[in-house]
Amino acid sequence: MRLFVVRWRVYVDFLYLFNIVGKTGGYQIMKGTEFDFVDRKTGRHLLDSLYEKFAKPQMHDTFKPNNPSIYIRHEEGQVIDGNYIIKKVFEDSRTGFYAESRIPISGNNPPVFVIRGYGSWYPFERVLEDTPDVFMAKLERQLKSAQTAGAIDWIKQQFHSGNPPDVIGESLGGKVAQQIAAKYPDYIRSTVIFNSLGVSEKLAKTSTAKNVFHYFTLGERYAFWANEGDYIPGTIFVISQKGKSCCYKIEEAIVRMARFEGKFLKRRAIVAILAQLLLLNRHNAIVLNKRRPVVVQIDRTQLQIFRKKRFV
């Protein structure tokens, strides 16, 4: 009888600790513990598929006002797909910095701070302003814009109110997200970034940020080509729709062929353009929302090998 009671108490404690979350398909531990956003089976962030839609452009929904992509300009108070409302918009025209704070309308999801990547798809703007931060890993112009525009104050306010936010971004937005996480680690619940550019090696080595999740698309090149920065410590995933399938291998062959060496040839130029389109699609493609995506966790050593490929 005593054994039965002990086992029953363990079972009750287990249910109290873990909440089965149908929408995310994973386990959610009580709010406030360090694993309340991690799927214990895969190590993935429970909201990564939603955050991917927030952080990346989605061209097929460009003209829909409730498109959740940060590449679409939203208004404060606007409701977007994903059950969130735009709380505040932060922008600096001098550096191109653009970010939005979003609050869930219902449910237990945390507030989220989303940072735009390189250039806006609709309308296409701020490319020149963004460029210095893209190609210079040590540059922190957009980080300073986040500080002066009130973004960091908003993050701190959420923390002090008991709701530390998740910080997310893609490409350049991922770089700024890393800088914020490294500079203000105590105020953030987690950081989720996709195909991010690197930050300075010094910042990467000294970062004490916790709960950082890096997602790189299989065959990614742009993030590693743009600058030679490093990445703050975290959990690293390589994601793809079908892994190294036949189609992927054909794409890789085209990318390797796309070189402007020797005499200029129109045929080679066409291949180079096609390769760039393939790489651009990889950089921005929505992957985690596809049916049964391939998600592989790697370590930092494997990431370095992955980065060295670049355009070769």
Helices and strands as residue ranges (DSSP letters): H 2-17, E 18-21, E 26-29, H 48-55, G 59-61, E 79-80, E 84-92, E 97-104, E 112-115, H 127-135, H 141-148, H 151-160, E 166-170, H 172-183, G 185-187, E 190-194, H 201-206, E 212-217, H 222-226, E 235-240, H 246-257, H 266-284, E 294-298, H 300-309
